[in-house]
């Protein structure tokens, strides 16, 4: 048996609205990408349910039970949720793998760990959230002696009702990071699960409800972005729209949000460069470059999908990455030894394969490594593919593939490497491998992105350590700042 069927104990999976489960809409299947079969189903949110969810969030925020609760009390609940996630780690990892195709081992060691850590981090933030105070005065030419003395206090307040639109590549981890931080800030939330992967977000909502979160503070809706998502984005009762998703979706959200001038927080795509200089520890660079490109099948916004290597070591590094990728176990996402599982759907796998075929057929790249798939692998599987000699400016070098495809290019000088790295519309993150400390800082200063890694790729602090991306990667504040706004209070202390 691949998994315990009782772990999917609700069919169809429901909306969570005002502390209650609701199933009014049409039934849609949950698809297991490893097999193509449907182990469960979910109820799509109706217009009435969307209305009820927004109304519940608005009421809960306006009445203020959660936002006025002392930070230490909010932290107790967030800590309890972290403990509940850790206690249920195996089941949650299995459900995440079943629903998204990500390898269950990675879901357990990374996604569930980060989900629990997000709530622990949010609890610490809730306990320590504070503003700042400064003295100020009027201009002396306006009032004698500067007039009355003032004390200015700036205090963070919750942004209000948040429409949280979540991605399918890591719904449990990303959903936890977003929801936990918004709750730490004191917001009320309507979260829309990705229609391709709904299971673990429903489970997360149930965990929060059991932990004692007041009704209406978190509401979860299931269904397509074209209906449920757009209803949320255009609702004037929503104070902030937060999207983690693709660039085209981000453009659409900004367009719709502009109707009500609703602030947006966007974390979108990436085409992150991994730059390897000849003086680097090449064995370390090869290992990191392989992980950067192929962890979670490349369905990662910060995937290192472009490999830029100094000419003198280009062949050694690229062949090393291709050889390492060829050893990665490919198979059922629920098998313990799997590293490369299926992509989220057959449709997305076809899209990824299209990038490779167009690049090769158009003379923009050549395939340096693409291991055979195991017998019986379904149409959602794509092998880890290394493309060499990629032409600068080509589609596969410029556009986000969001799959296990690495585009490798040589460079001759540091200036050329940095120009190539900055030569796309994305700016989420970048990685540099070098032993030269001055070069590392020089490159970090020149790279136009929100995060730079030196001699590593994935950062351990996924909650509060990221910078703000640019251009097609989004327009995002980070951490608690994304879900708070500052209020200034000026008090006269000397007449």
RODO-2510 file (C-alpha; in nm, 4 decimals, decimal comma):
residues 495
     n   res          X          Y          Z
     1     x     0,0000     0,0000     0,0000
     2     x     0,1454     0,3364    -0,1059
     3     x    -0,0258     0,5297     0,1749
     4     x    -0,2905     0,4896     0,4419
     5     x    -0,6222     0,5767     0,2716
     6     x    -0,7670     0,6944     0,6027
     7     x    -0,5254     0,9888     0,5843
     8     x    -0,7632     1,1336     0,3247
     9     x    -1,0591     1,1248     0,5595
    10     x    -1,2896     1,3728     0,3887
    11     x    -1,4383     1,3370     0,0427
    12     x    -1,4994     1,5851    -0,0990
    13     x    -1,2543     1,8201     0,0699
    14     x    -1,4334     2,1357     0,1899
    15     x    -1,3991     2,5107     0,2135
    16     x    -1,3254     2,6470     0,5608
    17     x    -1,5508     2,9478     0,6232
    18     x    -1,6013     3,1228     0,9559
    19     x    -1,4752     2,8218     1,1489
    20     x    -1,6994     2,5694     0,9670
    21     x    -1,6524     2,3335     0,6738
    22     x    -1,8694     2,3948     0,3670
    23     x    -1,9324     2,1898     0,0504
    24     x    -2,1847     2,3639    -0,1732
    25     x    -2,0175     2,3671    -0,5140
    26     x    -1,9362     2,1247    -0,7905
    27     x    -1,7012     1,8344    -0,7287
    28     x    -1,3555     1,8284    -0,8866
    29     x    -1,0973     1,5466    -0,8698
    30     x    -0,7717     1,5481    -0,6798
    31     x    -0,5132     1,3999    -0,9189
    32     x    -0,2109     1,1966    -0,8079
    33     x     0,0572     1,2973    -1,0652
    34     x     0,2517     0,9732    -1,0083
    35     x    -0,0341     0,7536    -1,1261
    36     x    -0,2809     0,9853    -1,2974
    37     x    -0,5518     0,8452    -1,0708
    38     x    -0,7861     1,0367    -0,8401
    39     x    -0,7571     0,9396    -0,4729
    40     x    -1,0033     1,2061    -0,3567
    41     x    -1,2063     1,5072    -0,4660
    42     x    -1,2859     1,8571    -0,3498
    43     x    -1,5825     2,0896    -0,3627
    44     x    -1,5307     2,4048    -0,5685
    45     x    -1,6263     2,7258    -0,3931
    46     x    -1,9527     2,8855    -0,5013
    47     x    -2,0134     3,2607    -0,5284
    48     x    -2,2086     3,2435    -0,2041
    49     x    -1,9172     3,0739    -0,0281
    50     x    -1,6692     3,3336    -0,1547
    51     x    -1,9008     3,6062    -0,0268
    52     x    -1,9333     3,4331     0,3094
    53     x    -1,5568     3,3890     0,3440
    54     x    -1,4793     3,7551     0,2752
    55     x    -1,7605     3,8679     0,5050
    56     x    -1,6282     3,6436     0,7839
    57     x    -1,2746     3,7762     0,7471
    58     x    -1,3978     4,1352     0,7404
    59     x    -1,6132     4,0851     1,0489
    60     x    -1,3394     3,9095     1,2443
    61     x    -1,0916     4,1848     1,1688
    62     x    -1,3305     4,4695     1,2438
    63     x    -1,4434     4,3127     1,5709
    64     x    -1,0779     4,2689     1,6543
    65     x    -1,0621     3,9596     1,8757
    66     x    -0,7471     3,8305     1,7046
    67     x    -0,5763     4,1568     1,6088
    68     x    -0,6194     4,3013     1,9600
    69     x    -0,5051     3,9832     2,1305
    70     x    -0,1685     4,0333     2,3069
    71     x     0,1216     3,9167     2,0966
    72     x     0,2253     3,6624     2,3576
    73     x    -0,1182     3,4982     2,3397
    74     x    -0,1124     3,4879     1,9601
    75     x     0,2325     3,3323     1,9883
    76     x     0,1009     3,0518     2,2101
    77     x    -0,1436     2,9459     1,9393
    78     x     0,1189     2,9703     1,6646
    79     x     0,3581     2,7578     1,8703
    80     x     0,0813     2,5009     1,9198
    81     x     0,0289     2,4819     1,5438
    82     x     0,4017     2,4280     1,4889
    83     x     0,3947     2,1401     1,7379
    84     x     0,0874     1,9871     1,5695
    85     x     0,2560     1,9971     1,2280
    86     x     0,5664     1,8262     1,3660
    87     x     0,3557     1,5597     1,5363
    88     x     0,1721     1,4851     1,2087
    89     x     0,4768     1,5156     0,9828
    90     x     0,4612     1,1773     0,8103
    91     x     0,0948     1,2071     0,7141
    92     x     0,1294     1,5668     0,5943
    93     x     0,4395     1,4842     0,3871
    94     x     0,2623     1,1884     0,2285
    95     x    -0,0436     1,3958     0,1403
    96     x     0,1783     1,6692    -0,0058
    97     x     0,3613     1,4152    -0,2218
    98     x     0,0353     1,2503    -0,3249
    99     x    -0,1141     1,5815    -0,4331
   100     x     0,1831     1,7593    -0,5954
   101     x     0,4206     1,4851    -0,7129
   102     x     0,7092     1,6082    -0,4989
   103     x     0,9239     1,3310    -0,3529
   104     x     0,7960     1,2297    -0,0106
   105     x     1,1466     1,2313     0,1369
   106     x     1,1946     1,5935     0,0358
   107     x     0,8447     1,6824     0,1538
   108     x     0,9272     1,5384     0,4958
   109     x     1,2760     1,6832     0,5406
   110     x     1,2071     2,0215     0,3803
   111     x     0,8418     2,1151     0,3273
   112     x     0,6960     1,9902     0,6544
   113     x     1,0017     2,1074     0,8478
   114     x     0,9736     2,4554     0,6963
   115     x     0,5978     2,4647     0,7538
   116     x     0,6421     2,3993     1,1252
   117     x     0,9384     2,6353     1,1412
   118     x     0,7271     2,9100     0,9829
   119     x     0,4813     2,8966     1,2726
   120     x     0,7628     2,8872     1,5295
   121     x     0,9238     3,1884     1,3634
   122     x     0,5889     3,3695     1,3477
   123     x     0,5366     3,3035     1,7184
   124     x     0,8689     3,4725     1,7960
   125     x     0,7733     3,7670     1,5758
   126     x     0,4359     3,8004     1,7493
   127     x     0,6113     3,8163     2,0879
   128     x     0,8614     4,0798     1,9822
   129     x     0,6800     4,2957     1,7263
   130     x     0,7435     4,6621     1,8079
   131     x     0,7709     5,0080     1,6578
   132     x     1,0010     5,3031     1,7211
   133     x     0,9941     5,6365     1,9055
   134     x     1,1721     5,9659     1,8355
   135     x     1,1551     6,3277     1,9510
   136     x     1,0590     6,5954     1,7009
   137     x     0,9815     6,9676     1,6936
   138     x     0,8502     7,2405     1,4666
   139     x     1,0836     7,4622     1,2616
   140     x     1,2215     7,7443     1,4820
   141     x     1,1250     8,0045     1,2184
   142     x     0,7645     7,8869     1,2438
   143     x     0,7331     7,8853     1,6232
   144     x     0,9710     8,0469     1,8749
   145     x     1,2153     7,7945     2,0142
   146     x     1,0707     7,5241     1,7909
   147     x     0,7320     7,5301     1,9576
   148     x     0,6000     7,2466     2,1736
   149     x     0,8087     6,9330     2,2081
   150     x     0,6679     6,6272     2,0373
   151     x     0,7174     6,2555     2,0790
   152     x     0,6461     6,0555     1,7600
   153     x     0,5623     5,6883     1,7973
   154     x     0,5450     5,4634     1,4931
   155     x     0,3707     5,1333     1,5608
   156     x     0,3039     4,8424     1,3239
   157     x    -0,0599     4,7505     1,2704
   158     x    -0,2046     4,4550     1,0792
   159     x    -0,2645     4,5285     0,7116
   160     x    -0,6252     4,4128     0,7554
   161     x    -0,8101     4,1499     0,5526
   162     x    -0,5631     3,9635     0,3319
   163     x    -0,6502     3,7694     0,0173
   164     x    -0,3720     3,5084     0,0055
   165     x    -0,3353     3,3367    -0,3345
   166     x    -0,1088     3,0327    -0,2993
   167     x     0,1026     2,8284    -0,5454
   168     x     0,0842     2,4589    -0,6309
   169     x     0,4560     2,3760    -0,6063
   170     x     0,4694     2,3933    -0,2248
   171     x     0,1224     2,4600    -0,0841
   172     x     0,1970     2,3383     0,2691
   173     x     0,5325     2,5144     0,3085
   174     x     0,4455     2,8375     0,1273
   175     x     0,0949     2,8426     0,2722
   176     x     0,2376     2,8073     0,6219
   177     x     0,4942     3,0814     0,5674
   178     x     0,2351     3,3261     0,4371
   179     x    -0,0478     3,2406     0,6760
   180     x     0,1716     3,2213     0,9866
   181     x     0,3277     3,5616     0,9203
   182     x    -0,0079     3,7248     0,8450
   183     x    -0,1481     3,5799     1,1674
   184     x     0,1528     3,7035     1,3648
   185     x     0,0774     4,0510     1,2312
   186     x    -0,2856     4,0227     1,3464
   187     x    -0,4479     3,9999     1,0030
   188     x    -0,7592     3,8082     0,9023
   189     x    -0,7191     3,5959     0,5913
   190     x    -0,9049     3,4469     0,2981
   191     x    -0,6618     3,1972     0,1450
   192     x    -0,7250     3,0454    -0,1966
   193     x    -0,5655     2,7055    -0,2429
   194     x    -0,4167     2,6320    -0,5864
   195     x    -0,6711     2,4316    -0,7849
   196     x    -0,4006     2,1747    -0,8698
   197     x    -0,3124     2,1000    -0,5049
   198     x    -0,5688     2,1563    -0,2295
   199     x    -0,5200     1,8753     0,0206
   200     x    -0,2593     2,0030     0,2658
   201     x    -0,3976     2,3563     0,2823
   202     x    -0,7315     2,2132     0,3960
   203     x    -0,5411     2,0096     0,6554
   204     x    -0,3535     2,3213     0,7694
   205     x    -0,6832     2,5032     0,8176
   206     x    -0,8109     2,2172     1,0309
   207     x    -0,4961     2,2251     1,2450
   208     x    -0,5410     2,5979     1,3075
   209     x    -0,9087     2,5528     1,3902
   210     x    -0,8298     2,2775     1,6423
   211     x    -0,5615     2,4998     1,7957
   212     x    -0,8301     2,7545     1,8821
   213     x    -0,7973     3,0220     1,6128
   214     x    -1,1103     3,2404     1,6395
   215     x    -1,3736     3,1754     1,3741
   216     x    -1,3404     3,3904     1,0655
   217     x    -0,9725     3,4768     1,1128
   218     x    -0,8651     3,2156     0,8549
   219     x    -1,0952     3,1144     0,5709
   220     x    -0,9875     2,8748     0,2953
   221     x    -1,1431     2,8557    -0,0516
   222     x    -1,0893     2,5971    -0,3248
   223     x    -1,1329     2,6578    -0,6947
   224     x    -0,9951     2,8251    -1,0075
   225     x    -0,8222     3,1600    -1,0138
   226     x    -1,0463     3,2780    -1,2960
   227     x    -1,3490     3,2647    -1,0670
   228     x    -1,2589     3,2387    -0,6985
   229     x    -0,9290     3,4272    -0,7234
   230     x    -1,0647     3,7132    -0,9313
   231     x    -1,3611     3,7551    -0,6985
   232     x    -1,1210     3,8004    -0,4081
   233     x    -0,8886     4,0369    -0,5903
   234     x    -1,1702     4,2715    -0,6903
   235     x    -1,3554     4,2750    -0,3574
   236     x    -1,3320     4,6215    -0,1957
   237     x    -1,3440     4,4663     0,1528
   238     x    -0,9975     4,3172     0,0980
   239     x    -0,7136     4,5371     0,2301
   240     x    -0,4135     4,3507     0,0863
   241     x    -0,3639     4,0990    -0,1934
   242     x    -0,0722     3,8586    -0,1590
   243     x     0,0165     3,6320    -0,4513
   244     x     0,2823     3,3666    -0,4860
   245     x     0,2668     3,2494    -0,8451
   246     x     0,3567     3,3109    -1,2062
   247     x     0,4390     3,6348    -1,3801
   248     x     0,1299     3,6406    -1,6009
   249     x    -0,0905     3,5821    -1,2980
   250     x     0,0907     3,8670    -1,1235
   251     x     0,0127     4,1033    -1,4102
   252     x    -0,3528     4,0051    -1,3984
   253     x    -0,3701     4,0515    -1,0207
   254     x    -0,2140     4,3984    -1,0422
   255     x    -0,4573     4,4965    -1,3163
   256     x    -0,7606     4,3848    -1,1158
   257     x    -0,6325     4,5223    -0,7859
   258     x    -0,5886     4,8649    -0,9419
   259     x    -0,9666     4,9029    -0,9664
   260     x    -0,9866     4,9469    -0,5882
   261     x    -0,6257     5,0663    -0,5439
   262     x    -0,5724     4,7590    -0,3262
   263     x    -0,2065     4,7104    -0,2278
   264     x    -0,0413     4,3982    -0,3699
   265     x     0,2407     4,1785    -0,2437
   266     x     0,3764     3,9650    -0,5291
   267     x     0,6380     3,6912    -0,5304
   268     x     0,6511     3,5677    -0,8868
   269     x     0,8951     3,3910    -1,1147
   270     x     1,2680     3,3441    -1,1341
   271     x     1,5419     3,2587    -1,3811
   272     x     1,8207     3,2492    -1,1286
   273     x     2,1838     3,2344    -1,2409
   274     x     2,4444     3,0117    -1,0776
   275     x     2,7840     3,1662    -1,1609
   276     x     3,0929     2,9439    -1,1287
   277     x     3,4354     3,1068    -1,1513
   278     x     3,7444     2,8974    -1,2273
   279     x     3,8915     2,9538    -0,8802
   280     x     3,5892     2,7975    -0,7062
   281     x     3,5767     2,4650    -0,5248
   282     x     3,4439     2,2890    -0,8340
   283     x     3,3218     1,9756    -0,6594
   284     x     3,1122     2,1877    -0,4266
   285     x     2,9902     2,3994    -0,7175
   286     x     2,8820     2,0926    -0,9147
   287     x     2,6846     1,9514    -0,6230
   288     x     2,5108     2,2785    -0,5471
   289     x     2,4379     2,3518    -0,9131
   290     x     2,2741     2,0123    -0,9531
   291     x     2,0607     2,0661    -0,6427
   292     x     1,9752     2,4215    -0,7427
   293     x     1,8413     2,3075    -1,0780
   294     x     1,6676     1,9809    -0,9938
   295     x     1,5414     1,9813    -0,6351
   296     x     1,1609     1,9475    -0,6396
   297     x     1,1924     1,8747    -1,0136
   298     x     1,2875     2,2363    -1,0777
   299     x     0,9387     2,3499    -0,9748
   300     x     1,0896     2,6141    -0,7467
   301     x     1,0792     2,9920    -0,7863
   302     x     1,4435     3,0215    -0,6743
   303     x     1,5676     2,7290    -0,8868
   304     x     1,9145     2,7863    -1,0282
   305     x     1,7973     2,7279    -1,3839
   306     x     2,0902     2,9043    -1,5568
   307     x     2,4459     2,7775    -1,5090
   308     x     2,7139     3,0303    -1,6088
   309     x     3,0656     2,8826    -1,5998
   310     x     3,4062     3,0349    -1,6736
   311     x     3,5358     2,8987    -2,0048
   312     x     3,8464     2,7249    -1,8665
   313     x     3,6371     2,4954    -1,6432
   314     x     3,3097     2,4963    -1,8392
   315     x     3,3317     2,1400    -1,9726
   316     x     3,4312     1,9906    -1,6378
   317     x     3,1545     2,1645    -1,4440
   318     x     2,8733     2,1083    -1,6905
   319     x     2,9638     1,7444    -1,7496
   320     x     2,9877     1,6995    -1,3725
   321     x     2,6385     1,8402    -1,3206
   322     x     2,4971     1,6214    -1,5992
   323     x     2,6652     1,3118    -1,4524
   324     x     2,5332     1,3904    -1,1043
   325     x     2,1816     1,4487    -1,2376
   326     x     2,1896     1,1148    -1,4198
   327     x     2,2216     0,9335    -1,0853
   328     x     1,9089     1,0881    -0,9308
   329     x     1,6417     0,8251    -0,8590
   330     x     1,3280     0,8861    -1,0668
   331     x     0,9953     0,7334    -0,9715
   332     x     0,6762     0,7327    -0,7698
   333     x     0,6630     1,0393    -0,5453
   334     x     0,5631     0,8170    -0,2517
   335     x     0,8690     0,5901    -0,2827
   336     x     1,1216     0,6676    -0,0091
   337     x     1,4252     0,6726    -0,2414
   338     x     1,2730     0,8951    -0,5118
   339     x     1,4398     1,2292    -0,5824
   340     x     1,2741     1,3144    -0,9161
   341     x     0,8993     1,2611    -0,9041
   342     x     0,6390     1,3656    -1,1598
   343     x     0,5601     1,7257    -1,2384
   344     x     0,2309     1,8664    -1,1126
   345     x     0,0366     1,7556    -1,4226
   346     x     0,0706     1,6117    -1,7708
   347     x    -0,0143     1,9540    -1,9143
   348     x     0,2718     2,1185    -1,7288
   349     x     0,5107     1,8378    -1,8290
   350     x     0,4173     1,8949    -2,1935
   351     x     0,4946     2,2654    -2,1471
   352     x     0,8393     2,1838    -2,0046
   353     x     0,9175     1,9351    -2,2819
   354     x     0,8190     2,2043    -2,5318
   355     x     1,0945     2,4344    -2,4063
   356     x     1,3555     2,1627    -2,4618
   357     x     1,2354     2,0590    -2,8073
   358     x     1,2124     2,4186    -2,9318
   359     x     1,5613     2,4991    -2,8018
   360     x     1,7189     2,1944    -2,9655
   361     x     1,5240     2,2139    -3,2913
   362     x     1,5992     2,5857    -3,3232
   363     x     1,9725     2,5413    -3,2697
   364     x     1,9653     2,7370    -2,9431
   365     x     2,1064     2,4528    -2,7304
   366     x     2,2196     2,0929    -2,7318
   367     x     2,1275     1,8187    -2,4859
   368     x     2,4299     1,7238    -2,2703
   369     x     2,2391     1,5042    -2,0270
   370     x     1,8878     1,3623    -2,0054
   371     x     1,8633     1,0170    -1,8454
   372     x     1,6003     0,7689    -1,9528
   373     x     1,2803     0,7500    -1,7555
   374     x     1,2037     0,4217    -1,5783
   375     x     0,9639     0,1802    -1,7427
   376     x     0,6048     0,2660    -1,6671
   377     x     0,6701     0,6319    -1,5901
   378     x     0,3625     0,8332    -1,6782
   379     x     0,3296     1,1391    -1,8986
   380     x     0,3839     1,3768    -1,6045
   381     x     0,7489     1,2663    -1,5663
   382     x     1,0340     1,4701    -1,7180
   383     x     1,3988     1,3645    -1,6658
   384     x     1,6571     1,6101    -1,5287
   385     x     1,7876     1,7686    -1,8479
   386     x     2,1104     1,9668    -1,8940
   387     x     2,1295     2,1881    -2,2029
   388     x     2,4713     2,3128    -2,3124
   389     x     2,5907     2,5941    -2,5349
   390     x     2,2678     2,7840    -2,4774
   391     x     2,2344     3,0940    -2,6917
   392     x     2,2045     3,4186    -2,4999
   393     x     1,8656     3,5754    -2,5582
   394     x     1,6971     3,2496    -2,6581
   395     x     1,3635     3,1433    -2,5111
   396     x     1,5079     2,8745    -2,2861
   397     x     1,7661     3,1218    -2,1495
   398     x     1,5166     3,4022    -2,0911
   399     x     1,1892     3,2447    -1,9797
   400     x     1,1067     3,0532    -1,6620
   401     x     1,0608     2,6846    -1,7465
   402     x     0,9618     2,5751    -1,3942
   403     x     1,0779     2,2222    -1,4535
   404     x     1,3964     2,0082    -1,4429
   405     x     1,5788     2,1891    -1,7249
   406     x     1,9185     2,3560    -1,6757
   407     x     2,0550     2,6026    -1,9341
   408     x     2,4380     2,6142    -1,9293
   409     x     2,6507     2,8893    -2,0863
   410     x     3,0250     2,9739    -2,0813
   411     x     3,1704     3,3170    -2,0043
   412     x     3,5221     3,4597    -2,0387
   413     x     3,5303     3,7551    -1,7974
   414     x     3,3672     3,8623    -1,4738
   415     x     3,1972     4,1496    -1,6536
   416     x     3,0479     3,9099    -1,9089
   417     x     2,9248     3,6775    -1,6333
   418     x     2,7481     3,9605    -1,4543
   419     x     2,5980     4,0925    -1,7762
   420     x     2,4567     3,7481    -1,8560
   421     x     2,3308     3,7062    -1,4997
   422     x     2,1475     4,0401    -1,5115
   423     x     2,0311     3,9876    -1,8685
   424     x     1,6790     3,8617    -1,8012
   425     x     1,3647     4,0318    -1,6718
   426     x     1,3859     3,8376    -1,3438
   427     x     1,5626     3,9286    -1,0217
   428     x     1,4662     3,6887    -0,7448
   429     x     1,8052     3,5466    -0,6492
   430     x     2,1519     3,4518    -0,7753
   431     x     2,4453     3,2378    -0,6687
   432     x     2,8217     3,2901    -0,6988
   433     x     3,0946     3,0294    -0,6537
   434     x     3,4448     3,1675    -0,5972
   435     x     3,7268     3,1548    -0,3419
   436     x     3,8008     3,5250    -0,3973
   437     x     3,6259     3,7163    -0,1179
   438     x     3,6562     4,0516    -0,2932
   439     x     3,5064     3,9074    -0,6102
   440     x     3,2198     3,7584    -0,4099
   441     x     3,1293     4,0974    -0,2622
   442     x     3,1855     4,2725    -0,5941
   443     x     2,9499     4,0316    -0,7686
   444     x     2,6909     4,0565    -0,4925
   445     x     2,6943     4,4332    -0,5312
   446     x     2,6526     4,4131    -0,9101
   447     x     2,3842     4,1428    -0,9257
   448     x     2,0398     4,2984    -0,9701
   449     x     1,8281     4,0733    -0,7490
   450     x     1,6817     4,0417    -0,4025
   451     x     1,9105     3,7679    -0,2690
   452     x     2,2667     3,6580    -0,3438
   453     x     2,4148     3,3287    -0,2253
   454     x     2,7908     3,2766    -0,2092
   455     x     2,9233     2,9190    -0,2302
   456     x     2,5773     2,7787    -0,1542
   457     x     2,2348     2,8096    -0,3132
   458     x     1,9431     2,7554    -0,0766
   459     x     1,9475     2,9721     0,2351
   460     x     1,8493     2,8156     0,5703
   461     x     1,6345     3,1131     0,6779
   462     x     1,3325     3,0871     0,4483
   463     x     1,1100     3,3043     0,6658
   464     x     1,2835     3,6340     0,7299
   465     x     1,6103     3,6262     0,5392
   466     x     1,5093     3,7027     0,1813
   467     x     1,5466     4,0381     0,0147
   468     x     1,2946     4,2132    -0,2058
   469     x     1,2796     4,0901    -0,5672
   470     x     1,2622     4,3132    -0,8725
   471     x     1,0840     4,3349    -1,2068
   472     x     0,9233     4,0095    -1,3236
   473     x     1,0126     3,8355    -0,9971
   474     x     0,7560     4,0460    -0,8175
   475     x     0,7024     4,3507    -0,6019
   476     x     0,7264     4,2119    -0,2514
   477     x     0,8081     4,3281     0,0967
   478     x     0,9489     4,0533     0,3152
   479     x     0,8524     3,8851     0,6407
   480     x     0,6260     4,0644     0,8863
   481     x     0,6628     4,3915     0,6930
   482     x     0,4524     4,2403     0,4150
   483     x     0,1486     4,2149     0,6443
   484     x     0,1791     4,5309     0,8542
   485     x     0,1485     4,9043     0,8003
   486     x     0,2927     5,1781     1,0182
   487     x     0,0788     5,4217     1,2134
   488     x     0,2425     5,7375     1,3491
   489     x     0,1114     5,8935     1,6722
   490     x     0,2432     6,2408     1,7620
   491     x     0,2095     6,3457     2,1299
   492     x     0,2910     6,6906     2,2692
   493     x     0,5129     6,6454     2,5746
   494     x     0,6215     7,0091     2,6352
   495     x     0,3947     7,3100     2,5787
***
